[in-house]
Amino acid sequence: MLDVPRLLPARPSLFVDRGDEYRGFNAATRHVFLTGQPGVGKTTAAVEFGYRSAELFPDGQLYYDLGGSTRAPATPAEVLQHFLELLGVAKPPEREQQMGNVFRSATRDRRMLIVLDDADTMAQVRALLPSSESCKVIVTSRKQLMFDTGTFREIVLEPLADDHALALVSTLSEKDGLAAEPGVGTLLTRCGGLPLALELAANRLRRRSVPALVARIDAALEVVDQLLDLSYQELTPDEQRAYRVLGRHFGPEFGAEVAAAMLGVPDAEDLLEALAEANLLRRLGDRYGFHSLIGAHARRSEDEPGAAGRAIDWYLRRAVGLAKVITRRWWAADIFTQVPRLFDGEGAVPRALAEFKLEGTNMLAAVLAAEELSADDVIPAFCEALWAWYYNTDRNDDMITTHRLGAAAALRLGDKKVAMRMHNEIGTRHEKLREFAEARAQFERSLVLAEEIQDVLGQESNLEWLGIVSDGLGDHDTALDFFDRSRVFAEQVPDPDRRERALMLLRMHTGRVQTKTGAVDQALANLRQAETYFETTGDAVNTGRVKENLSRILPPTQARPLLERAVELFTQAHARSLLADGLVSLARLVDPDTALVLRRRAAAIYRELGEFPLAEELG
């Protein structure tokens, strides 16, 4: 969490004009929609306005590139999760609507500026608006979005007037007396007042005269492409190839490692810096990205067969190596036997999660690009690699999108084992959202495939999950029957460690259901065995779950220390929904004053998770 988040990109080094537009921004009582033609400087203006008005928003500035010009625009859930973490909500709720509720609650008493850059749709924007009148939002978009005029003030950025355009070119080109050079008026006219075109022209003027440049460009509507053509011609052959190849990257930004993989070179740093010096790439910290118009020009240049495929392969192998750090589950795709864990030792899991977060948009875009290229052998493996990250960070929409593509690709390939895995993983997401009917349909479909190929792990897992779904629906007898059937296959798992863990999970699930059916002695035996196992293996969350289940069937004098320990474990693991439930249970066993403190703490957590009815019940 940042005490006062200041997330705006670096302030523009040179900014001219836009005084009227800035006054319009200040005069707006609520939110602002910046629009204008491509290359007119919408993002630059939004960032500059944010810096100029910083004192008006003492609680900070939030910024997000919504990716409306890319293949994979950001989902509202992805943006909300990012914002909530910055605002101190360590584990946002699972559903987008709940995230929105928490976001609006978290910003209610704050004075903040929120910049939503390159919006794709108004629905995307609407889900990200705060309810507080003390917050202001700037939205930019290349598209003409339909917005509520009572909420938004539209500000149209026009091309720069000639005097401001001349000031921009003179400063950037570092040419004194530029106004007196012959042809400068023609140059400004042909650049059409577009800051992007003017910046490209200024870069060219460092090495040639105004008349020489004017002779190479003509119509204003085509000036950006013509200037980009000139920039491209002045690159070395290796730099030209880098421009063409990197233009095939499908995400909004990228690092040097994937650039090297796309180019087939050991180190791409010099090429990236050369393109940045030519104003063809933007530096984004230690990463790079194309302006949407420049990227489109790069893609229209000579074709580079295989460039996108090499990027897809790099992201897939990266995702596999990261997945093997954060989970020890079994895999269906062969690539998991070929790629090692990326990190080991202390801090490996946080490093892997941080990289998943950094590259998540690119990995989703890689899956969509693989679908466009009909790379059916790649898509299911990608889905498997992304599952644990999606599941643990509640990226519901992304998981459903990728895994449905993965299941279809697996069936086209005739790979029933991978298709089985896809439907199983889709089912886990629906179960977590308590969408039990859809979850059951997915597990049943996966089970049929597992039975057809006689896959032991697949049958064990799907029967276990069907039991969990039945328990969620309140059908305890059916749940126990599914757990018994799952146990038969768990005992057949060849790997002893995996077999023991599967059996202990089933003991925990069975014991939990038995506490509800009144089979106290059986529940106690199952839960005690599971407790010992999870404590021995250092599984904090499942140890806490078992202790809470035990507390329901033991006398208060024994239940209280179990619940106190469960609360400690959930706190350590940042398992907030479990923590809130444990606090409520513990509150029933302590004195009234302590109970009040525990209930208030639980209510605060429920509010963070968007579970407002539960919070209201606690007062």
GIRABEL-V667712 format. One record per residue. SS is DSSP state (A for helix, B for strand, O for the rest). PSI is psi in whole degrees, 0 to 359 (NA if undefined). Layout:
BEGIN
SS | PSI
SS | PSI
END
This chain:
BEGIN
O | 136
O | 132
O | 310
O | 100
O | 129
B | 87
O | 6
O | 145
O | 172
O | 142
O | 139
O | 133
O | 334
O | 129
O | 125
O | 154
O | 206
O | 21
A | 317
A | 318
A | 321
A | 321
A | 324
A | 322
A | 314
A | 325
A | 341
O | 128
O | 334
O | 254
B | 164
B | 136
B | 111
B | 123
B | 170
O | 169
O | 161
O | 139
O | 3
O | 351
O | 36
A | 313
A | 315
A | 316
A | 317
A | 317
A | 316
A | 317
A | 322
A | 317
A | 318
A | 329
O | 15
A | 322
A | 338
A | 346
O | 74
O | 343
O | 5
O | 179
B | 129
B | 145
B | 141
B | 133
B | 109
O | 353
O | 31
O | 341
O | 6
O | 176
O | 335
O | 78
O | 149
O | 142
O | 151
A | 322
A | 320
A | 317
A | 315
A | 319
A | 316
A | 313
A | 317
A | 321
A | 320
A | 333
O | 9
O | 6
O | 97
O | 323
O | 93
O | 159
O | 171
O | 320
O | 146
A | 319
A | 320
A | 320
A | 316
A | 320
A | 315
A | 320
A | 315
A | 324
A | 319
A | 333
O | 2
O | 317
O | 22
O | 156
O | 100
O | 153
B | 134
B | 120
B | 118
B | 100
B | 140
O | 57
O | 149
O | 312
O | 162
A | 330
A | 321
A | 317
A | 315
A | 324
O | 347
O | 8
O | 134
O | 158
O | 343
O | 136
O | 351
O | 356
O | 149
B | 143
B | 135
B | 124
B | 132
B | 150
O | 145
O | 346
O | 157
O | 97
O | 148
O | 106
O | 162
O | 116
O | 342
O | 342
O | 325
B | 146
B | 123
B | 132
B | 116
B | 121
O | 118
O | 160
O | 154
O | 143
O | 159
A | 321
A | 320
A | 323
A | 318
A | 319
A | 320
A | 312
A | 319
A | 315
A | 314
A | 326
A | 347
O | 36
O | 119
O | 146
O | 25
A | 326
A | 334
A | 351
O | 141
O | 137
O | 356
A | 324
A | 319
A | 319
A | 313
A | 321
A | 317
A | 336
A | 348
O | 18
O | 11
O | 121
A | 322
A | 314
A | 319
A | 320
A | 318
A | 318
A | 318
A | 321
A | 321
A | 325
A | 346
O | 340
O | 1
O | 168
O | 166
A | 312
A | 321
A | 322
A | 319
A | 325
O | 343
O | 352
O | 155
O | 261
O | 141
A | 322
A | 339
A | 5
A | 323
A | 312
A | 320
A | 319
A | 323
A | 323
A | 316
A | 317
A | 318
A | 318
A | 333
O | 357
O | 157
O | 163
A | 319
A | 322
A | 323
A | 316
A | 319
A | 318
A | 313
A | 315
A | 311
A | 337
O | 341
O | 357
O | 138
O | 355
O | 174
O | 335
O | 165
B | 163
O | 175
A | 330
A | 314
A | 328
A | 316
A | 319
A | 317
A | 324
A | 344
O | 36
O | 157
O | 326
O | 125
O | 4
A | 315
A | 320
A | 319
A | 317
A | 325
A | 318
A | 324
A | 320
A | 330
O | 7
O | 28
O | 340
O | 147
B | 135
B | 129
B | 76
O | 238
O | 18
B | 177
B | 159
B | 156
O | 141
O | 146
A | 322
A | 322
A | 320
A | 319
A | 321
A | 317
A | 321
A | 337
A | 350
O | 183
O | 136
O | 150
O | 85
O | 135
O | 352
A | 312
A | 322
A | 322
A | 324
A | 316
A | 315
A | 319
A | 314
A | 324
A | 310
A | 325
A | 315
A | 321
A | 313
A | 325
A | 319
A | 323
A | 347
A | 320
A | 351
O | 152
O | 29
O | 173
O | 155
O | 153
O | 323
O | 142
A | 332
A | 338
A | 343
A | 351
O | 336
O | 128
O | 167
O | 142
O | 325
O | 150
O | 167
O | 188
O | 134
O | 4
A | 316
A | 311
A | 323
A | 317
A | 317
A | 322
A | 321
A | 323
A | 317
A | 319
A | 316
A | 7
A | 315
A | 319
A | 323
A | 321
A | 315
A | 327
A | 321
A | 316
A | 322
A | 321
A | 322
A | 318
A | 326
O | 3
O | 37
O | 69
A | 335
A | 342
A | 321
A | 311
A | 322
A | 320
A | 315
A | 315
A | 317
A | 328
A | 345
A | 307
A | 320
A | 314
A | 315
A | 314
A | 337
O | 12
O | 40
O | 73
A | 309
A | 317
A | 320
A | 318
A | 317
A | 308
A | 319
A | 331
A | 320
A | 320
A | 318
A | 318
A | 319
A | 318
A | 320
A | 323
A | 325
A | 345
O | 20
O | 92
A | 331
A | 315
A | 321
A | 321
A | 316
A | 320
A | 312
A | 325
A | 315
A | 325
A | 320
A | 322
A | 324
A | 317
A | 323
A | 319
A | 330
O | 5
O | 29
O | 73
A | 324
A | 314
A | 323
A | 313
A | 319
A | 320
A | 317
A | 321
A | 320
A | 318
A | 322
A | 319
A | 315
A | 318
A | 321
A | 321
A | 322
A | 4
O | 48
O | 115
A | 310
A | 322
A | 318
A | 319
A | 312
A | 315
A | 323
A | 321
A | 313
A | 326
A | 326
A | 319
A | 319
A | 316
A | 321
A | 318
A | 331
O | 358
O | 9
O | 83
A | 322
A | 317
A | 322
A | 314
A | 323
A | 317
A | 320
A | 321
A | 317
A | 322
A | 324
A | 326
A | 317
A | 326
A | 322
O | 346
O | 357
O | 125
O | 318
O | 122
A | 320
A | 316
A | 323
A | 314
A | 319
A | 318
A | 319
A | 323
A | 325
A | 320
A | 323
A | 318
A | 312
A | 316
A | 315
A | 321
A | 315
A | 322
A | 331
A | 334
A | 337
A | 354
O | 2
O | 71
A | 314
A | 317
A | 319
A | 317
A | 316
A | 314
A | 315
A | 324
A | 318
A | 317
A | 321
A | 312
A | 316
A | 310
A | 328
A | 319
A | 322
A | 359
O | 25
O | 95
A | 314
A | 312
A | 330
A | 315
A | 320
A | 316
A | 316
A | 321
A | 320
A | 320
A | 324
A | 339
O | 343
O | 1
O | 159
O | 155
A | 323
A | 331
A | 330
A | 322
A | 311
A | 329
A | 316
A | 322
A | 319
A | 321
A | 318
A | 319
A | 314
A | 317
A | 325
A | 315
A | 323
O | 0
O | 31
O | 83
A | 322
A | 319
A | 322
A | 315
A | 316
A | 319
A | 322
A | 319
A | 317
A | 318
A | 326
A | 335
O | 348
O | 7
O | 177
O | 161
A | 319
A | 316
A | 322
A | 320
A | 317
A | 316
A | 319
A | 322
A | 321
A | 317
A | 318
A | 320
A | 320
A | 317
A | 321
A | 320
A | 324
O | 357
O | 9
O | 68
A | 324
A | 320
A | 321
A | 319
A | 324
A | 332
O | 354
O | NA
END
